[in-house]
Amino acid sequence: MIRLTYISSIGKQATAKDIRAIGAVSEENNERDGLTGVLLCFRGVFYQIIEGEEASLYRCFDRIKADPRHRDLFVLNVEKDIPERMYTQWKMKTVFLDSEEYPLVMPIRNLLDSLTQTHRVLKQYAPYEVLDGLQNGEDPLAWEFKREELIVLFSDIISFTAITEKINLAEMQELLGAYFGIASEAIVKSGGRIAKLTGDGFMAYYPASQAASALQASLEIIRKLKKQRETTVSPFLKLAYCGIGLSAGSVVMGNIGADTRQDYTILGDVVNSASRLESYTREAGHSILFDDRFRNYLEKSPTIIPILQLGEQTLKGKSKTLTVYTVDNADVRFDRTPEEITREIREI
Ligand SMILES: Cc1cc2nc3c(=O)[nH]c(=O)nc-3n(C[C@H](O)[C@H](O)[C@H](O)COP(=O)(O)O)c2cc1C
């Protein structure tokens, strides 16, 4: 038997009558399916605990997940191999905690509020793999290193050091908000994931089969930044450029750090190459660069994006020479050199 606990936001349209109807259907179905548990409703949030045999519980949970009367469902815990039930006499006890008068409900309300707040923050900061693992009832802290084939993408803002010397807080927030807004929309929409934010940049990754999507997203970021430079009134956004480096192949994914602090991250030569290529964009004069390994993956995922070979290059810190490529498109060529960007920033 397993016990599953999740929270979700009560849908805007779901009235108390609807929730009572959910309770009634649940009692009937759970009786049939051998499930027991409790459904708490409090300040727009459902907290549900369901227990029973794994197969029938997950069948029921699939229906629950697809139910439009709630959203943002997040599994908090899956207890496997539980020896006995906790809620033997409740097929699905539905409790409206907002209107409950019983004094013991007060600390429960407090705890639930804290849980929701912690979860809201965790969801924003924790790596996707960690959140996925929690959803599957795993303990991410116990994970060992594993190998994966991925597309890795690095991006950061050009001349950010010069920007930091001139910019005020509100302008910094505006600049980073605009850049990360454009980038994360393009990455997420195309099936990528942002693995790490690095102040003025980020690392993202895609499954190995999605090289074309990664390149398409890179182009979209460059084009949207260009459009923004042309339309904004902010002097810093007018000079907001970024470089993007892409590589692909086998990486190591896993927990790094010590007991005091851990991070779940991606490591390996592919990561270093993508990062070096990103830095090399300034010298190369093209805002998107990739290596032969990425190109090989690109050949397996059809795209109509024209590419251009720039030649052999030994990147900083690397022993081997790489063949460097870019997208053959005018938007991808920098229309200012990094020195010009820095000079203009200093003149703001
Ligand atoms: C928060 C929430 C909790 C639910 N809990 C259960 C449950 O424990 N058991 C159940 O069968 N359905 C539950 N449902 C309802 C299912 O989503 C689904 O509507 C129902 O199982 C369909 O039953 P039917 O096929 O008999 O119409 C829940 C729905 C919501 C929104």
The ligand as an SDF file (V2000), in Angstrom:
LIG
                    3D

 31 33  0  0  0  0  0  0  0  0999 V2000
   -9.4240   17.9380   -5.1130 C   0  0  0  0  0  0  0  0  0  0  0  0
  -10.0960   16.7450   -5.7060 C   0  0  0  0  0  0  0  0  0  0  0  0
  -10.0570   15.5220   -5.0510 C   0  0  0  0  0  0  0  0  0  0  0  0
  -10.6540   14.3910   -5.5900 C   0  0  0  0  0  0  0  0  0  0  0  0
  -10.5770   13.2000   -4.9320 N   0  0  0  0  0  0  0  0  0  0  0  0
  -11.1100   12.1050   -5.4850 C   0  0  0  0  0  0  0  0  0  0  0  0
  -11.0090   10.8470   -4.8620 C   0  0  0  0  0  0  0  0  0  0  0  0
  -10.4400   10.6850   -3.7860 O   0  0  0  0  0  0  0  0  0  0  0  0
  -11.5780    9.7670   -5.4680 N   0  0  0  0  0  0  0  0  0  0  0  0
  -12.2510    9.8620   -6.6530 C   0  0  0  0  0  0  0  0  0  0  0  0
  -12.7110    8.8660   -7.1780 O   0  0  0  0  0  0  0  0  0  0  0  0
  -12.3590   11.0580   -7.2700 N   0  0  0  0  0  0  0  0  0  0  0  0
  -11.8380   12.1700   -6.7100 C   0  0  0  0  0  0  0  0  0  0  0  0
  -11.9670   13.3820   -7.3370 N   0  0  0  0  0  0  0  0  0  0  0  0
  -12.8400   13.4680   -8.5150 C   0  0  0  0  0  0  0  0  0  0  0  0
  -12.1370   13.0030   -9.7760 C   0  0  0  0  0  0  0  0  0  0  0  0
  -11.3640   14.0310  -10.2890 O   0  0  0  0  0  0  0  0  0  0  0  0
  -13.1460   12.5880  -10.8350 C   0  0  0  0  0  0  0  0  0  0  0  0
  -14.0350   13.6600  -11.0920 O   0  0  0  0  0  0  0  0  0  0  0  0
  -13.9740   11.3880  -10.4060 C   0  0  0  0  0  0  0  0  0  0  0  0
  -13.1540   10.3900   -9.8930 O   0  0  0  0  0  0  0  0  0  0  0  0
  -14.7430   10.8410  -11.6150 C   0  0  0  0  0  0  0  0  0  0  0  0
  -15.5920    9.8840  -11.1310 O   0  0  0  0  0  0  0  0  0  0  0  0
  -16.6610    9.1680  -12.1050 P   0  0  0  0  0  0  0  0  0  0  0  0
  -15.8160    8.5260  -13.1820 O   0  0  0  0  0  0  0  0  0  0  0  0
  -17.3410    8.1780  -11.1990 O   0  0  0  0  0  0  0  0  0  0  0  0
  -17.5570   10.2520  -12.6070 O   0  0  0  0  0  0  0  0  0  0  0  0
  -11.3540   14.5130   -6.8110 C   0  0  0  0  0  0  0  0  0  0  0  0
  -11.3900   15.7360   -7.4650 C   0  0  0  0  0  0  0  0  0  0  0  0
  -10.7760   16.8470   -6.9290 C   0  0  0  0  0  0  0  0  0  0  0  0
  -10.8260   18.1510   -7.6630 C   0  0  0  0  0  0  0  0  0  0  0  0
  1  2  1  0
  2  3  1  0
  2 30  2  0
  3  4  2  0
  4  5  1  0
  4 28  1  0
  5  6  2  0
  6  7  1  0
  6 13  1  0
  7  8  2  0
  7  9  1  0
  9 10  1  0
 10 11  2  0
 10 12  1  0
 12 13  2  0
 13 14  1  0
 14 15  1  0
 14 28  1  0
 15 16  1  0
 16 17  1  0
 16 18  1  0
 18 19  1  0
 18 20  1  0
 20 21  1  0
 20 22  1  0
 22 23  1  0
 23 24  1  0
 24 25  2  0
 24 26  1  0
 24 27  1  0
 28 29  2  0
 29 30  1  0
 30 31  1  0
M  END
$$$$
